[in-house]
Amino acid sequence: IRQELPSNNNPQQGGKRKKKTPHLRRPIIFICNHKHVPALRPLLPFARVFDVHPPPSTRLVARLKDVLAVENMAVLHGAIAAGSSGSGGLLQQLVSGAGGDIRSSLYTLQFASVHAKKMHEEKRRKMMENGVVVGNGSYGGDVVDISASLASALGLGKGGGRRGMKDMRNDVSQTILTVFRRMKKRIAADGSRGGSLKDVDRVLKSVDCFGDNTKTLDCVFTNILNVSYVDPTMDRCYTAHEWLSSADMYRSSKSSVSMNNSAEHFSMQKFHIPSAAAAIHLLCRVETPGVSADLTYSAKQMIEARYQLEANCGLVNRFVEGLSAKARVGMGGGLNAVVDVVPYSLWLLSAGEGNCSLTRAVSSVGIMSKNEKIAFESHVAILRALGLTYVKADDVRGGEANMNGRIPEEKVMRLEPEIDQVARFSESTVPEGQQRKEIPSAVR
């Protein structure tokens, strides 16, 4: 990344000054909530990514104590909360209720401190009216105890329930757990039990409260094969994936409805994706308490796969556009190019075997043998016919050590466009005689 600066021409000095374009020598820092948004995708290959995670609860509790000490406040009576001991127990519940969110924890303390300061000032005024000597200062010089106000803000009163000031209903983990976990049926006061309609209504409310239908669909698709539900005939698995497939069609932006009427497309998506989640709940729900151990709450795999798909589609389109009109006849769409044309072209561009192979690393055509020159000319002709060439790659690897013991850098050449990326399967095992041998980088 370069910063274009105006040239600093000095009129006192004779001659023409060349315009300089100095490189930026300091880092450029991008702070974002999601690194896979379309605006940041071009920067990912060149940027070093640091994932910032929430701090440990113990460290956050210690920091909150320091903030309270600076503000002349403290949590002195943490035992009023059920199961807590001292200020650390009440602050620990605050951090847990906020989900490790520092801003939410500070806002909750600020909310509790306003009421606590008001009550403390009222108590101090009554003490002064009764003739009790108090300290100096705006608040009497003593520490303000916000235990009661903080416990009330967290909902730790008579009911004993625990909640935070932050709305945690929009949590992806809670939404996915609601989809895949079967809740125990509780007997109501009238003797009735909760049925499937109540379960469906609970899933619909959870997905609607989360608010991100795309992420819900991606997380459900990622986790559906990790849930151990009973399905000996695979009927439930088939039906669940049909629901997911139909929901993905409503999410697609390539349909005629999404192109012509985005409002109608959004309303259909908002209705159908929660319905698909409710259907998945009825088909694949389990009662095991440890179901959360097998679930993942990140859609990173789906986002990266979608990003790679878009990159591969652009790569194939560039390859097809580089072909001649005669070569494109009968090819059809991009799928035929990926399945038939690209693999066959890579085999034609392989090093080959025997006397006419290009397996020997030579730096000049003049030192090639007669058969190698024939293979070399044939290789160049195929490259021209397919609209391909070799360019220098960004990465550099070390070669063999020279007489001084140094390992020189070897230039790596790659295809342009990189159609070999589309037909490369790194985890597949190929027999020895069927492996495609690439020509050396020096020959390229």
N, C-alpha and C positions, 0 to 999 in steps of 0.2 A: 504494500500500500504506500503510495507516494503522496506527499503534500506539495501541490504546485505553488511555488512562490514566485513573485515578480523578480525579474533580473535586476540586479543592483549595478547599473552602469554608471561609472564615474566619468563625468564630462571632462575632468582635468587630465585624465590619462588618455594618450592617443591610441588609435587602433580600435578595432571592434572587439567587444567582449562577448564571449559565448554565453548563451542563456543556460543557466544551471538549473537543474531540477533535483534538489537534494532529497535524499530519502528520509523518511520520518524515523528518528532514532529512539523514540520513546514508545512504549506500548499503548495500544488503543484498547480500552476495557469496555465491553458490552455487558450490561446487567439486564437479565431478562428472567421472566418466570418460566418460559418454555423455549428451549433452544431449537426445537424442530418447527417453529412457525415459518411460513413461506418467506418472510422477509429476511430471515437469518440463514436460510439454507445455503446460499452461495458462500457464506463465510465459514461454514463448518469444515471444509477441507483445509483451510488455512489457519484456523484458530485453535488454540489450546483451551479446552473446556474444563472448568472447575465446577463440580457439583457441590453446592453449599447445603448442608443438612442441618436440621435443628440441633441446638446444643443439648448436652446431657441435662437431665432434670436436676441433678445435684448442683451442677454449675449454675443453672438458671436460678435455682432457689437461693444460692449464695449471693448471686448478683442482686436479686430482689431484696435481700436483707441489707445489702450495702445501700441500695436506693432508699429504703425506708429509714436507715440510720442518718443519711444526709438530710432527709426531709423531716427529721426529728419525730419519726413515727416508728412503731414496732408492733409486732403481733405477739402479745404477751400471754394470751390465754387461748392457746390453740386446742386445749383439751375439750372445748365446748363442742368440737366436731366429733362425730362418731368415729372411733378408730384412730384418732390423731393424738399426738403427744407433743406439746410444745409448739413453737412458731413454725418449726420445720415441717410438721405434719400438715398444718393448714396451708402453708405455702406450697407444699408438695401437691396437695389436692387442687390448688389453683393452677399449677403448671399442668397437671394431668387433665384438668377440665378444659384448659385452653389448647391442648394438643401440642404443647411445646412452642406455641406462638408467643414470642417476646412482646410484641405490640399489644396483643390481647391481654396478656398478664398485666402489663403496665396500665392499660386502660381500666382494668378491673380494680387495681389498687387505687387509681385516681378516683374512680367512682365511689369506692368505699371510704376513701380518706375525706371526701367532702362532708359526708354525714358524720363521720367520726370527729372531725374537727368542730363541727357545729355542736355536737353533744358534749365534747370536752370543754368548749367555751361556756356552754350553759352550766355544766357542773362546776366550773371554776368560779363563775359569777355567784352561784348559790353559796359556795364555800366562803367567798369574800363577804357576802351579806351576813353569814353566821359568825363572822369574826375569825375565821380560820386563815392563818397566814399562808400564802402561796408564793411561789417563786416569781422572779421577774421574767419579762419577755412577752412576746405576743401571745404565747400559749402557756404562760406561767413557768417557762423554763423546764418543765417536765415533758416526758415523752408521751405522745398521743397514742393510745392503744386503739387499733382499728380491728381488733379481733371480731367483735360482734358485728360490725358493719361488713367485714369481709365474709364472715360466715353467712350472713343474710344474702349477700350478693351471689354467693356460690350455691345457695339453696340448701344449706346445712342446718336448718332450723329444726323444728319439731318433727317434721316428716322424715328427716334423716336422708332424704334424697340428695344425690350429688349431681350437680350440673355446673357449667361454666357460663360466663357472660358471652362466650363465643358460640355461634350457632353451628353445632357439629352435625346437624342433619345432612348437610351437603358434603359429607365425607364419602369418598369413593369406596373405602373399605367397608363402611356400614352398608352402602348400597349393594355391593357384590355379596356380602354376607346375607343380606335380606333375600337376594335372588336365589341363593343356593342352599340356605339352611331352612329346615323344617322346624317351626316353633312348636313347643309342647302345647297341646290343647288344654286350656284351663277351663274349669267348670265355672260358669257365671253364677250370679245369685239366683237366677231363675232355674238353674239346673241345666241350661243349654251349653253346648260346647261350640267352640269356634270351628267353622267349616271352611271349605275351599274358597268361598266368596270373600270371606274376611282376609284370607291369606293373599288373594289376588289384589284386594283393595290395599293391603299393606305394601305390597311390592309396587303397585302403581304410584302410591303416595311417595315411596322412597325414591323411585326413579325421577318423579316429577320434582321432588325437593332437591335432588342432586343437580338437575338443570342442564347437564351435558349429555345429550343423547348419543353423540358420536363416541365419546369416551366410554359410556356405559356399554354400548354395543361391542366395542373393541375388547374391553375387559371380560365381558361374558364369553366372547368367542375364544379368548386366550385361556380361560379357566375351565371351559366346559369339559375338556378332556382330562382334567386333573381331578374331577369330582368322581368319587367311587360310588355311584348309584347303581341299584340293581336293574340290570337290563339284559337278560340272557338271550333274547331274540334280536337285540340291536334295534328294535322298533322305536324306542324312546330316543336313541341317539340319532336315528334317521330323521324323525319328526322335529327334534330340536334344531338340527342343522338346516332343515327346510325353513323353519321360522327365522333363523338367523339370515339365511339367504334372501328371503323376501324382505326382511327389514333392511338389509344392505342395499336392496334395489331402491327403497324409498330414500335412502341416504345419498344415493348417487346424484351427482350434479350434472350428469350427461343425459338425463331423461328429458323428454319434451316438456314435461310439467315444470321442471326446475329451470329450464331456459326461458319459458314463456311467462310463468306465473310463480314467482319465488314465494309469495305469501301462502299460496295454496300448497306448495311443496313443503314448506316449513310446518304447516298445520297437519298435513298427512304424516310427516315424519314424527311430529310430537305425539301423535295418536298411536302410530303403529309400533314404534320402537319400545315404548313401555308395555304395550300389549305383548310383544315378543318376549320381553323379560318376564312377564307374568306367566306366559306359556312355558318358558324354560324352568321357572320355579315349580310348576306343577309336574313337569316331566323329570327333572333332574335333582330335586331337592333331597337332602339327606338330613338325618337327625344326629349324626355324630358330633360331639362337642369340639373335636379337633379338626373340623373341616377348614378352619381358617389357616392351619399350617400348610395346606396344599394350594392356597389361593395366592395369586399375585395381583397387586393393585396398580400396576403401571401398564400403560398402553404403549410403552416405548418400542416393543418388538413390532407391533402393528404399524406404528408411525415410520419406523425405519424401513420396514418392508414396503410400505406405500411410497416412501421417498425413493427407494431403490427401483421400484417398478416404474415410476415416472422417469427416472434417469435412463433406464434400459429402453423405454419406449422412445425417448428422444434419440438415443444412440442408434436404434434400429432405423428410425426415420431418416437420420443423416446418412446411413449406409445405403438405404433404398434410393434416396435422392441422388446419390453419387453414381448410381448405375446408369448405363445408357438406356435409351428408350426401348431398344431391342431386348435388353436383358430383363427389363421389368415386365415384359409381356408374359401373361400367364402366371405371374407370381402371386397375385391376390393381395391380401392384407399383410399386416406385419407378422401375424402368427405363422404364416407359411414361410416367411423369411427367417424367423427364429428356428423353426423346426427343421426346415430343409436346406435353405440357401446358405445360412451362416455356418452350420457344421460342415457342410460339404466344401465351402470355400476355405475353411481352416484346414481341412485335410489336404486340399490342393496346395496350400501355402506351407505345409509341414516340410521338415528337412528331408524326409524320404529315407530310403535304404539302398545299399548297393553302391556301385561305382558312380552313379549320377546323383548321389545324395549331397546335401549341403550341411553336413555335420561337422566339417573341419573349420575351425575358427581362423580365418585368413583376413588380412587387412587390405588386400588389394586384389583386383581381378587378374593382374598379370601373373601372380603366383598360383593361380588355380590350374587344375588339370583340364584337359580337353572336355572330359565328361562333366566336370564341375561347371565349366563355362556354359555348356549347353543347358544344364539345370538352372544356372543363374539367370540366363536370358529368358528361359521359360517362366521363372519366378517373377521377373520384372514385367513380363507380358501379362501375367495373371493379375498382378497388382494394378496395372493400368486399366485392364478390362473391368475390374471391380471398383475402380475409383479409390483405391487404398494407397497408403504410403507409410513410411516409417519415420517417426520423429523421436527426438530425445525425451526420455522420461524424466520425471522430477527426481526420483530416487536414484542414488548412486551406490553401487556395491563394490567391494574390494576384489581385486584380481589376485593373481599369483605373486608371491614375493620375488623381488629382483635380487641382483647380486649384493646390494647393500642391505638387504633384509627388510626393505620397505615394501609395503603393499600398495601399489598404485590404485587409484580409483578407476573403475571400469565404467564406461558409459553404457547406460541401459537404453535400448531402443524399443519402442512399442508401436503397435499399429495405430493408425489414425484414419477413421474412427476405431475405437477399441472394441471391435466386434467379438474378440475373444473373451471379453468379460461376460457376454451374454451366454456363451456355451461352455463356461468353465464350472465344473462341479468338483470342489476341493475335497469333499468327504466321500466321493464315490471310489470304488475299487475297480480298476480295469486290468484285465489280463496283460501279461508282459508283451505279447505280440500285437496287441490292439491299442497300445498307447501312442498318441500322436507326439512325435518329436519335433520340437521347435528348432529353428535354425539359430546358430549363435548370434549374439548381439553384434559382434564385429562384422559379420557378413551383412547384417541388416543395415 
